[in-house]
Amino acid sequence: MDNKDIRKNSMTQKLLKNIGEKRLKELWVRYGMYKSAELLSLELQEYISFSTMRYLSQIKNWRRPVNRLSPLYKGYLAGNVDPSYFKHLIFEEETQNEQSI
């Protein structure tokens, strides 16, 4: 999806224009949707919703490594979590498969 497909007066468009996709993605990859939205809110002195960051990650198809300390990862290791439900996360198995190709 191109930036032109996003509503012109939306917070998403404003973030892409003022912060840039590269930095937004870096924040999302490093901190996830909740903390990145909080940091951007402080930086811009304007409320940024976590759902705005989630929406950006979905329309831009961003992916990030799963947090190894999260209950989600622990569930994955125990065999209780199916990684196919979390298309935005890169699990250890996927990384190993990509390296072997």
Stockholm file with secondary structure:
# STOCKHOLM 1.0

chainA/1-101         MDNKDIRKNSMTQKLLKNIGEKRLKELWVRYGMYKSAELLSLELQEYISFSTMRYLSQIKNWRRPVNRLSPLYKGYLAGNVDPSYFKHLIFEEETQNEQSI
#=GR chainA/1-101 SS CCGGGSCTTSHHHHHHHHTCHHHHHHHHHHHHHHHHHHHHHHHHTSCCCHHHHHHHHHHTTCCEECCTTSHHHHHHHHTCSCGGGCTTEECHHHHHHHHHC
#=GC SS_cons         CCGGGSCTTSHHHHHHHHTCHHHHHHHHHHHHHHHHHHHHHHHHTSCCCHHHHHHHHHHTTCCEECCTTSHHHHHHHHTCSCGGGCTTEECHHHHHHHHHC
//
